[in-house]
Amino acid sequence: MDVRILIGSVIVAILFFFGIIFALASVYAPTRLIIAAILFVAGFGIIGVLYMFTRKPIDFVQRVEFSGDMKAVSIECPNCGASIQPNKIKIMNGVPFATCGYCGKTVEVAEEPKW
């Protein structure tokens, strides 16, 4: 476990503990409820920061199966006619988009029907 996460967790536990104590003591002085709210907000803020430190990026692997023979076809930019490099194709929300290295235009890559 990372030391920052351990220290942050201890600080959050202390903030929540004193927040509960101040909330219970607000019966005797109503201003203590404001301090309890500040302690709870600070605790939740630290929890948010700890979440940012612990989350890891998710890698998605997508496998494609083809029913027949496949052959590579070059993709040309509809704006300038330049050839688009395969490394300039990005998939966003399941739709492939290609960016022309010459004019910079981004176009959607659509497969033409074969019939």
Helices and strands as residue ranges (DSSP letters): H 3-25, H 31-54, E 75-76, E 83-84, G 86-88, E 89-92, E 95-99, E 106-108
